[in-house]
Amino acid sequence: MSGDRNSDTERVGIDDLLERVRAGFDRIGPSEAAAAASDGALLVDIRYAELRERDGLIPGALVVERNELEWRLDPQGSHRAPEAVSHDLQVVVVCNEGYASSLAAASLRQLGLYRATDLIGGFQAWRAAGLPVEV
């Protein structure tokens, strides 16, 4: 026995984890996210306050900081946001650059929000595409 409690478990780096998580759903780009929002999808901005204050907001996006995401979007949860109406809701998670949002979308999918995905490139890609931003 080596004394290493995790000797039987595979060690995965963040790049490998992101690749595995992202293989489980189709991510979408800025124009697709804007079209999805027009069709009723919920854009959820998980960036922290300093980034939102610095860069602005996507009009109509629900702001939920990452540490509250699952509680606010679980349609069966006692702390859910009014927008969290169904497991059928299409949710597009937006972080700053499209990394944390992939992990967040995977977590929402584990809660049964099977249409959850994330925005490739995050808020920065949205803004670079010339899509609306509220300052």
DRENMAR-592676 format. One line per 10 residues: number of its first residue (from 1); their letters; for each residue x, y, z of N, C-alpha, C, CB. Coordinates in Angstrom, 3 decimals, decimal comma. Atoms other than C-alpha are relative to their C-alpha. Glycine has a CB too. Layout:
REM DRENMAR-592676
NUM> a> X/Y/Z/X/Y/Z/X/Y/Z/X/Y/Z ~ ...
REM end
This chain:
REM DRENMAR-592676
1> msgdrnsdte> 0,851/-1,175/0,000/0,000/0,000/0,000/0,899/1,241/0,000/-0,969/-0,004/1,231 ~ -0,880/-1,148/0,185/1,528/3,282/-1,093/-0,288/1,138/0,968/-0,115/0,502/-1,404 ~ 0,362/-1,098/-0,873/-0,246/5,471/1,425/-0,745/1,102/-0,739/1,230/0,562/0,651 ~ 0,726/-0,984/0,820/-1,841/7,430/-1,436/-1,446/-0,455/-0,103/0,647/0,158/-1,431 ~ 1,416/0,383/-0,027/-5,593/7,329/-0,852/-0,610/-0,035/-1,395/-0,788/0,962/0,876 ~ 0,577/-0,092/1,328/-6,234/8,130/-4,518/0,752/-0,831/-1,028/-0,036/1,430/-0,438 ~ -0,813/0,757/0,938/-3,889/5,569/-6,041/-0,844/-0,783/-1,000/0,905/-0,941/0,750 ~ 0,850/0,764/0,905/-6,832/3,697/-7,600/-0,892/0,885/-0,874/-0,855/-0,948/0,794 ~ 0,836/-0,891/0,793/-8,511/6,769/-9,061/0,844/0,714/-1,037/-0,724/1,016/0,896 ~ -0,692/-0,690/1,086/-7,582/8,390/-12,320/0,099/1,485/0,310/-0,724/-0,225/-1,344
11> rvgiddller> -0,187/-1,433/-0,181/-6,150/11,866/-12,059/-0,245/0,679/-1,332/1,424/0,327/0,545 ~ 0,372/-0,712/1,214/-7,606/14,287/-14,579/0,329/1,473/0,183/-1,507/-0,199/-0,334 ~ -0,262/-1,436/-0,029/-6,316/17,783/-15,322/-1,213/0,759/-0,520/1,253/0,346/-0,834 ~ 1,141/-0,819/0,391/-8,663/20,659/-16,042/-0,241/-0,044/-1,500/0,209/1,430/0,444 ~ 0,209/0,049/1,454/-8,075/20,522/-19,804/-0,713/-1,288/-0,401/1,347/0,114/-0,745 ~ 0,666/1,268/0,280/-9,054/16,852/-19,877/-1,446/0,025/0,496/0,765/-1,164/0,651 ~ 1,348/-0,088/-0,546/-12,046/17,524/-17,652/-0,900/0,833/-0,907/0,034/0,599/1,410 ~ 0,796/-0,836/0,911/-13,259/20,343/-19,917/-0,340/-0,744/-1,281/0,750/1,292/-0,336 ~ 0,248/0,763/1,226/-12,885/18,122/-22,967/-1,089/-1,049/0,218/1,294/-0,675/-0,484 ~ 1,009/1,024/-0,307/-14,922/15,358/-21,334/-1,375/0,621/0,209/0,405/-0,795/1,246
21> vragfdrigp> 1,267/-0,671/-0,283/-17,611/17,724/-20,078/-0,621/0,521/-1,283/0,205/1,148/0,997 ~ 0,502/-0,600/1,233/-17,930/19,501/-23,413/-0,455/-1,040/-1,010/1,062/0,872/-0,619 ~ 0,435/1,061/0,909/-18,302/16,197/-25,251/-1,445/-0,416/0,281/0,929/-1,215/0,120 ~ 1,344/0,393/-0,393/-21,604/15,769/-23,409/-1,108/0,907/-0,498/-0,071/-0,070/1,458 ~ 1,028/-0,900/0,511/-23,411/18,696/-25,067/0,574/0,860/-1,117/-0,565/0,887/1,130 ~ -0,401/-0,892/1,076/-23,333/21,044/-28,035/0,066/1,422/0,523/-0,970/-0,100/-1,192 ~ -0,192/-1,392/-0,405/-21,893/24,431/-27,152/-0,444/0,895/-1,157/1,499/0,282/0,396 ~ 0,459/-0,890/1,053/-23,121/27,459/-29,066/0,798/1,301/-0,006/-1,487/0,293/0,166 ~ -0,704/-1,255/0,170/-21,559/30,644/-30,404/-0,910/1,182/0,293/0,560/0,103/-1,406 ~ 0,765/-1,202/-0,331/-22,676/34,231/-29,850/-1,274/0,194/-0,822/0,867/1,190/-0,173
31> seaaaaasdg> 1,206/-0,216/0,813/-25,090/34,499/-32,792/-1,055/-1,057/0,290/0,350/-0,010/-1,494 ~ 0,952/1,056/-0,365/-26,659/31,149/-31,886/-0,629/0,279/1,361/0,697/-1,372/0,014 ~ 0,527/-0,320/-1,327/-27,021/32,273/-28,268/-1,022/1,128/-0,092/1,144/0,391/0,959 ~ 0,947/-1,110/0,180/-28,712/35,513/-29,361/-1,295/-0,511/-0,617/0,615/1,113/-0,889 ~ 1,196/0,570/0,630/-31,089/33,548/-31,587/-0,772/-0,860/0,997/0,385/-0,837/-1,240 ~ 0,655/0,838/-1,009/-31,803/31,080/-28,782/-0,753/0,863/1,004/1,034/-0,884/0,729 ~ 0,661/-0,911/-0,943/-32,603/33,959/-26,415/-1,261/0,580/-0,625/0,958/1,138/0,428 ~ 1,184/-0,518/0,698/-34,990/35,380/-29,019/-1,114/-1,036/-0,054/0,367/0,438/-1,418 ~ 0,971/1,098/0,037/-36,683/31,970/-29,095/-0,412/-0,483/1,386/0,569/-1,157/-0,780 ~ 0,440/0,339/-1,345/-37,115/31,861/-25,314/1,029/-0,643/0,908/-1,132/-0,885/-0,094
41> allvdiryae> -1,039/0,563/-0,867/-33,828/30,432/-24,030/0,374/1,018/1,076/1,256/-0,406/-0,828 ~ -0,429/-0,843/-1,107/-32,583/31,798/-20,730/1,518/0,116/-0,023/-0,490/-0,569/1,357 ~ -1,428/-0,252/-0,114/-29,136/33,382/-20,870/0,291/0,278/1,463/0,458/1,190/-0,915 ~ -0,335/-0,145/-1,415/-27,507/33,121/-17,450/1,458/0,415/0,128/-0,267/-1,320/0,778 ~ -1,326/-0,588/-0,159/-24,526/35,317/-16,653/0,529/-0,360/1,380/-0,040/1,545/-0,196 ~ -0,560/0,433/-1,278/-22,360/33,718/-13,959/1,276/0,760/0,373/0,289/-1,486/-0,046 ~ -1,212/-0,773/-0,307/-19,548/36,295/-14,021/-0,142/0,702/1,348/0,282/1,038/-1,115 ~ 0,052/-0,690/-1,284/-18,631/37,911/-10,744/-0,203/1,494/-0,213/1,283/-0,259/0,808 ~ 0,451/-1,388/0,077/-19,726/41,460/-9,998/1,036/0,934/-0,623/-0,354/0,494/1,376 ~ -1,030/-0,900/0,523/-16,405/43,145/-10,813/0,050/-0,056/-1,532/1,376/-0,362/0,590
51> lrerdglipg> -0,010/0,121/1,466/-16,464/41,792/-14,378/-1,252/0,596/-0,620/0,131/-1,463/-0,412 ~ 1,241/-0,578/0,527/-20,095/42,753/-14,878/0,060/1,520/0,037/-1,217/-0,501/0,801 ~ -0,118/-1,455/-0,124/-19,382/46,272/-13,632/0,991/0,557/-1,008/0,428/0,385/1,418 ~ -1,032/-0,464/0,929/-16,291/46,587/-15,796/-0,459/-0,072/-1,461/1,269/-0,827/0,182 ~ 0,280/0,264/1,416/-17,659/45,138/-19,048/-1,446/0,172/-0,412/0,419/-1,369/-0,330 ~ 1,408/-0,129/0,333/-21,433/45,449/-18,845/-0,745/-1,326/0,049/-0,144/0,606/-1,358 ~ 0,907/1,154/-0,077/-24,325/43,029/-19,158/-0,618/-0,297/-1,354/-1,104/0,249/1,035 ~ 0,793/0,377/1,167/-26,120/41,123/-21,862/-1,449/0,335/0,340/0,179/-1,537/-0,374 ~ 1,391/-0,365/-0,297/-29,610/42,666/-22,026/-0,888/-1,247/0,121/-0,552/0,938/-1,096 ~ 0,929/1,100/-0,217/-32,193/40,273/-20,605/0,587/-1,228/0,660/-0,575/-0,393/-1,275
61> alvvernele> -0,612/1,168/-0,642/-29,672/37,828/-19,145/-0,295/0,018/1,498/1,535/-0,028/-0,251 ~ 0,166/0,158/-1,436/-30,351/36,501/-15,674/1,386/-0,068/0,624/-0,844/-1,273/0,343 ~ -1,286/0,008/-0,696/-27,417/37,267/-13,377/-0,116/-0,899/1,220/0,434/1,442/0,408 ~ -0,060/0,924/-1,128/-26,649/34,401/-11,013/1,469/-0,344/0,187/-0,885/-1,298/-0,241 ~ -1,405/0,327/-0,213/-23,201/34,154/-9,536/0,163/-1,508/0,113/0,545/0,702/1,264 ~ -0,254/1,441/0,146/-21,624/30,745/-9,979/-0,326/-0,796/1,257/1,444/-0,230/-0,371 ~ 0,205/0,761/-1,240/-21,851/29,710/-6,319/-1,475/-0,186/0,345/0,700/0,691/1,150 ~ 1,438/0,144/-0,247/-25,676/30,050/-6,428/-0,727/-0,694/-1,151/-0,620/1,362/0,242 ~ 0,629/0,429/1,249/-26,339/28,614/-9,891/-0,971/-1,165/0,158/1,055/-0,377/-0,980 ~ 0,853/1,185/-0,095/-27,716/25,182/-9,044/-1,243/0,269/0,848/0,788/-1,171/0,588
71> wrldpqgshr> 1,145/-0,311/-0,872/-29,939/26,511/-6,253/-1,016/0,887/-0,713/0,478/0,689/1,287 ~ 0,896/-0,949/0,669/-31,384/29,266/-8,452/-0,670/-0,583/-1,246/0,769/1,243/-0,381 ~ 0,567/0,524/1,248/-31,999/27,145/-11,582/-0,663/-1,362/0,124/1,064/-0,083/-1,024 ~ 0,687/1,280/-0,192/-33,288/23,884/-10,120/-1,507/0,264/0,063/0,500/-0,725/1,305 ~ 1,444/-0,269/0,018/-36,993/23,948/-11,077/-0,737/-0,547/1,224/-0,607/-0,589/-1,247 ~ 0,632/0,584/-1,177/-37,760/21,867/-7,980/0,545/0,585/1,298/0,189/-1,499/-0,002 ~ -0,668/-0,529/-1,176/-35,595/23,895/-5,617/-0,799/1,071/0,724/1,323/0,551/-0,388 ~ 0,713/-0,983/-0,810/-36,906/26,020/-2,792/0,553/1,419/-0,194/0,078/-0,390/1,473 ~ -0,621/-1,311/0,202/-34,545/28,879/-3,768/0,095/0,356/-1,483/1,393/0,027/0,630 ~ -0,091/-0,208/1,445/-35,185/28,825/-7,503/-0,414/1,416/-0,398/-0,869/-1,017/-0,731
81> apeavshdlq> 0,386/-1,277/0,597/-35,401/31,959/-9,608/-1,347/-0,186/-0,694/1,089/0,513/-1,007 ~ 1,292/0,119/0,678/-38,841/32,685/-11,100/0,129/-0,523/-1,430/-0,697/1,342/-0,013 ~ -0,220/0,463/1,376/-37,354/31,934/-14,534/0,223/-1,506/-0,093/1,188/0,719/-0,599 ~ -0,288/1,438/-0,009/-36,522/28,346/-13,513/-1,306/-0,787/0,059/0,914/-0,374/1,201 ~ 1,354/0,534/0,049/-39,848/26,960/-14,632/-0,087/-1,481/-0,336/-0,784/0,759/-0,987 ~ 0,123/1,366/0,494/-39,013/23,550/-16,072/1,371/-0,582/-0,308/-0,888/-0,044/-1,248 ~ -1,229/0,674/0,428/-36,320/20,973/-16,744/0,166/0,089/-1,514/-0,008/-1,473/0,446 ~ -0,034/-0,132/1,456/-37,179/21,565/-20,409/0,541/1,360/-0,449/-1,394/-0,211/-0,570 ~ -0,481/-1,337/0,320/-35,938/25,166/-20,253/1,378/-0,067/-0,649/0,048/0,872/1,262 ~ -1,327/-0,098/0,594/-33,072/25,905/-22,602/0,764/1,079/0,742/-0,075/0,311/-1,529
91> vvvvcnegya> -0,840/-0,909/-0,764/-30,321/27,529/-20,547/1,346/0,112/-0,705/0,173/-0,488/1,474 ~ -1,324/-0,250/0,565/-27,206/29,128/-22,025/0,808/0,735/1,068/-0,083/0,834/-1,348 ~ -0,818/-0,570/-1,066/-24,582/29,755/-19,353/1,119/0,830/-0,629/0,583/-1,120/0,923 ~ -1,002/-0,940/0,502/-22,264/32,717/-19,921/0,960/0,345/1,128/-0,667/1,285/-0,571 ~ -1,025/-0,477/-0,921/-18,999/33,272/-18,096/0,822/1,040/-0,756/0,905/-1,184/0,539 ~ -0,772/-1,039/0,663/-16,224/35,653/-19,080/0,582/-0,457/-1,331/1,106/0,464/0,902 ~ -0,679/0,449/1,215/-14,369/33,535/-21,656/-0,406/-1,396/-0,463/1,472/0,030/0,218 ~ 0,484/1,292/0,469/-16,236/30,226/-21,929/0,646/-1,228/0,603/0,165/-0,063/-1,425 ~ -0,602/1,149/-0,679/-14,421/27,969/-19,477/-0,868/-0,448/1,177/1,423/0,345/0,487 ~ 0,821/0,347/-1,165/-16,289/28,051/-16,154/-1,423/-0,328/-0,412/-0,002/1,143/1,016
101> sslaaaslrq> 1,368/0,253/0,451/-19,549/28,088/-18,087/-0,199/-1,439/-0,452/-0,359/0,942/-1,129 ~ 0,122/1,401/0,419/-18,840/24,621/-19,497/-0,231/-0,897/1,208/1,260/-0,454/-0,765 ~ 0,176/0,789/-1,218/-18,483/23,170/-16,004/-1,363/0,277/0,625/1,120/0,306/1,008 ~ 1,301/-0,365/-0,554/-21,585/25,068/-14,864/-1,131/-0,653/-0,795/-0,169/1,528/0,009 ~ 1,034/0,631/0,827/-23,659/23,786/-17,805/-0,069/-1,502/0,279/0,277/0,253/-1,502 ~ -0,022/1,434/-0,316/-22,559/20,225/-17,043/-0,691/-0,262/1,337/1,455/-0,529/0,036 ~ 0,640/0,147/-1,304/-23,672/20,690/-13,439/-1,524/0,134/-0,128/0,551/1,051/0,991 ~ 1,451/-0,165/0,220/-27,092/21,950/-14,583/-0,586/-1,223/-0,686/-0,284/1,260/-0,845 ~ 0,470/1,210/0,675/-27,420/18,933/-16,865/-0,154/-1,150/1,012/0,981/-0,404/-1,137 ~ 0,116/1,020/-1,040/-26,810/16,713/-13,828/-1,252/0,204/0,840/1,234/0,012/0,894
111> lglyratdli> 1,242/-0,297/-0,719/-29,793/18,454/-12,198/-1,242/-0,307/-0,843/-0,016/1,466/0,428 ~ 1,123/0,328/0,868/-31,951/17,391/-15,145/-0,344/1,076/-1,008/-1,189/-0,283/0,821 ~ 0,209/-1,043/1,011/-31,764/20,602/-17,177/0,737/-0,438/-1,262/0,507/1,416/0,503 ~ -0,663/0,707/1,091/-30,974/18,538/-20,245/0,288/0,877/-1,208/-0,833/-1,158/-0,424 ~ -0,265/-0,908/1,116/-30,972/21,511/-22,643/1,027/1,076/0,363/-1,296/0,658/-0,455 ~ -1,014/-0,979/-0,412/-28,308/23,436/-20,705/1,240/-0,125/-0,878/0,376/-0,194/1,491 ~ -1,238/-0,071/0,768/-25,284/24,521/-22,699/0,733/1,260/0,425/-0,274/-0,007/-1,544 ~ -0,711/-1,233/-0,323/-22,769/27,338/-22,671/0,430/0,725/-1,258/1,212/-0,293/0,872 ~ -0,400/-0,882/1,083/-21,537/30,186/-24,817/1,492/-0,128/-0,253/-0,368/1,454/0,320 ~ -1,402/0,113/0,385/-18,285/29,504/-26,636/0,623/1,401/0,038/0,148/-0,650/-1,425
121> ggfqawraag> -0,685/-1,285/-0,098/-15,909/32,335/-25,752/-0,594/0,950/1,013/0,006/0,655/-1,316 ~ 0,613/-0,774/-1,069/-18,255/33,685/-23,079/-0,401/1,411/-0,389/0,922/0,064/1,140 ~ 0,410/-1,387/0,198/-19,170/37,324/-22,644/0,926/0,720/-0,972/-0,031/0,737/1,333 ~ -0,954/-0,683/0,873/-16,013/38,440/-24,417/-0,294/-0,291/-1,471/1,433/-0,422/0,344 ~ 0,357/0,338/1,384/-17,067/36,594/-27,595/-1,303/0,691/-0,394/-0,133/-1,535/-0,172 ~ 1,266/-0,698/0,249/-20,587/38,058/-27,308/0,287/1,454/-0,384/-0,929/-0,064/1,256 ~ -0,324/-1,404/0,248/-19,172/41,574/-27,117/0,791/0,171/-1,298/0,794/0,574/1,175 ~ -0,806/-0,076/1,215/-16,605/40,943/-29,894/-0,842/-0,203/-1,259/1,112/-1,034/0,047 ~ 0,894/0,219/1,136/-19,458/39,780/-32,145/-0,893/1,201/-0,269/-0,854/-1,225/0,240 ~ 0,790/-1,207/0,183/-21,027/43,202/-31,759/-1,442/-0,120/0,468/0,014/0,380/-1,426
131> lpvev> 1,338/0,196/-0,538/-24,083/41,905/-29,912/-0,250/1,004/1,126/-0,182/-1,454/0,508 ~ 0,315/-1,056/-0,966/-25,906/44,230/-27,489/0,600/-0,234/1,388/-1,488/0,134/0,125 ~ -0,553/-0,006/-1,364/-24,270/45,083/-24,163/-0,513/1,251/0,695/1,583/-0,042/-0,006 ~ 0,412/-1,136/-0,834/-25,694/47,295/-21,419/1,164/0,382/0,895/-1,269/-0,342/0,851 ~ -1,136/-0,461/-0,818/-23,020/49,390/-19,750/-0,527/0,659/1,255/0,907/0,987/-0,792
REM end
